[in-house]
Amino acid sequence: MLRTSLVFVAIAAVCVGLADLEIATLEPWDELRRIAVGFVTPDAGALTGASQALLNTITFAFCGLALGVTGGSLLAAVFSRSAAVRSFCACIRAVHELFWAFLFLPVVGLNPICGILAIGVPYAGVFAKVYAEILQEADRRALNGLPPRTGGLSRFFYGVLPVAYPDLRAYTSYRLECALRSSAILGFIGLPTLGFHLETAFREGLYAEAPALLYAFYLLIASLRWWVKPRLVPLYVAASFALISTEVHVSWDNIRRFLTYEILPWPMRSEGYYAGTGQIVFDAMEVGRWAWDLTLSEVVPGAWNTLILTQIALVGTGLFTLVVFPGICRHFYSRVPRALSHYGLIVLRTTPEYILAYALLQLWGPSVMPAAVAILLHNGAILGHLTGGHANTLNLRTDLPKRRIDRYLFEVLPRVYGSFLAFLFYRWEVMMRESAVLGILGIPTLGFFIDSAIAADAIDKVIFLIGVTALLNVGIDSISQLVRRRLRVRAGAVFTYD
Amino acid sequence: MTVDPTAGGEANRPVSGANARAVFELRNVTVAYDEVPAIERVSLRIEEGEKVVLIGPSGAGKSTLLRHLYELSGEQGALIHQDYSLIPQLSVFHNVYAGRLDQHTAWRNFRTLLRPDSRDMHTVQPIIEALDLQDKTHERVQALSGGQQQRVAVGRAVYRDGQILLGDEPVSAIDPHQAGRVLELIKGSAATVVLAMHDVQLALEHFSRVVALRDGQITFDLPAAQVDRNMLSHLYRAEG
């Protein structure tokens, strides 16, 4: 385990050498001071203008989640039996919500359906996998007690579902939190959610408004436990659909045109485009050259930068986790400091990494640095919570070493290191997805090229680049599985937390 | 251990004659786990209507033999599992109802899960009452004590209403003053009953035929009245 860790640290060190970590802005500290002032003197007035956006954030999240849960449940039913379904799910969850929004944008336009699909589709892939894992790991004893010839559905409803239900519910409610984050950041590409107002506030330097919006978002997340009860969820979903249904216009012509024309590589369309006939020609040489050029000019540099950022963020997240997890651990600190660390971690993990990166970019200018810091803060907070939680379950001997550092190095760390690595490698692909998507903010990862292609209305390029991103993600996921298997580290299905 | 060799007998029907139908007919059966035999070359004939108890030290092969009989009995059989195998998150009613899942359509079972049918309530309730669980009908099984859970497991097997009822230590966690009543309920709910029990005295009191196992083999197979203290101390002797 130590050797593997050191290999990854060495890779990250090389990446740091290759990466552009320069802080470009001249007076970052002045800007930071203004933001800090904004955080202590938030302008609640910003909320009156953003109340509709706040509501949209919630309704998009509920609708998207409902779609994801429905699709994911159906897919989970055949997940373990069909390799095709497993690959399909791996592909749809390998594409970040913002990229899905880019894909749906030209088809359905900039409207709620776009946001709901952008959340629902990748979430269906995630739910399929995690639900299938939870159901598979459910205690089999109840099933053994049923009469031998009980039908498949009855066996499921009596022998499997009730046993797995608490885990399914816990995971789904965790995903609601994620869906709200996804919904919020969809505003950054123009959908009418919280991110839209946050982007405006940050861009225009309204440093008192942005914190007010963020605070509102924290309150929303913190209040979930009070108003989201399993019984009320169907009501919220129905109300959410009712609230958005008035705004939906889907044009089938658009969809057809998108699927049969716009996604085709440019060389197939160019002649008909200039002649005004819309004719399609297929010249394999030309298409091949188009793909080759695109690969050289965009895919290779984009993927290279994405991987560099991912590896730096992975190791950074690991180090950050190892530093912060003792803060919430009963073997190191008493109640009050533990509670403070706990809330600190909640705030960090509740802040979407995209917003963190956006804010840091305003401060430091476009380089790998703000992106890496944003990813490591957000993910480190989640892993710190999980690792600290695991450490709290340990029953250590009573004659522990007096000094904290001794307890940390000799008693706690060796015991939690395996599960820590499992959590970290689980999140590897998540970090890669985030690395790619943060390109939209101007760092030259894959998202940068995808965003440029969207701006140029080059759907063919968008599809190609997103396809590459998805493949890269599936690849990272496979390597991560391999590493976890080799190290023989595991975290339960409910801890996947991605 | 004190054993009264004259106890029992009357409550049970005498073993039927040679022309009765055999429910189980084992000849030299060996069942092995990971190539280690749990029961070895066991021969056993059980006829319809018989009430048989299996005794013997732990690891003798009682559970293996019961499981084998359960597999042979097909859809007529009900088994009270040693670990109860209940659905902890569902109510007592639903756990008992689960004994007949195979007799209803999936749709009906699904509806029952959401809202029990009054017909089913009528058939399930008497069993729940006989097991003294009527206060707990709608409580989740995971909230019950071990003894109560075991009674639910008994209830499910009784409700199954099959021809054959098999039980692996079905009263081990039940209070002594209730155990006898529960045993009688079990005996009355299926034509053929085979139980494994560790409480030898209780076993002899309630069963006419005693099959003793040790090290995966049948040591003796006798009417309860013929089992004496020497046989038992030999059966339960320490290893070596």
Interface residues (C-beta under 8 A of the other chain):
Chain A: R141 A142 N144 G145 L146 P147 P148 R149 T150 G151 G152 L153 S154 R155 F157 Y158 G159 P162 V163 Y165 P166
Chain B: G74 E75 G77 A78 H81 D83 Y84 S85 L86 I87 P88 Q89 L90 H94 A98 G99 R100 L101 D102 H104 T105 A106 N109 F110 L113 A153 R156 R160
